[in-house]
Each structure stands twice: as C-alpha cells, then as structure tokens.
C-alpha cells in the first residue's frame, strides 16, 4: 500500500489485495511522517 504524505489527513476506501473486500483506510501525517494509521473492514 502506498501512502501520499503530501495530504496530511486522508480517509479513503481501498480493496484488499488478498480477498478484494473493501477496507476503510485513515492516515495522518505530521511533517511528512506517518503519525496515525487505522484500517477497518467495511461490512457489506
């Protein structure tokens, strides 16, 4: 998974590379360094 540190707070949905189920990704960067990361399964 590639993360773009140019956007300080992001929430997006990406399909799992293994099972193809959607995952909600939340990331936060401070001074271009990852400071927070959450991933959760999206119930279908």
Phi, psi and omega in degrees: 000129177260136180244140181261108183281357180285344177250116190292325178230129183222144169224126179207168180246132180226144177282139177298135180290339183267307187252354179069008176283149181288142178232132174273125182249130173235125179228152177220138180239143171234123183052044178065014176247138180297122180244344178205142180211130175224142174222132178220147179292135176267118179291137179251000000 
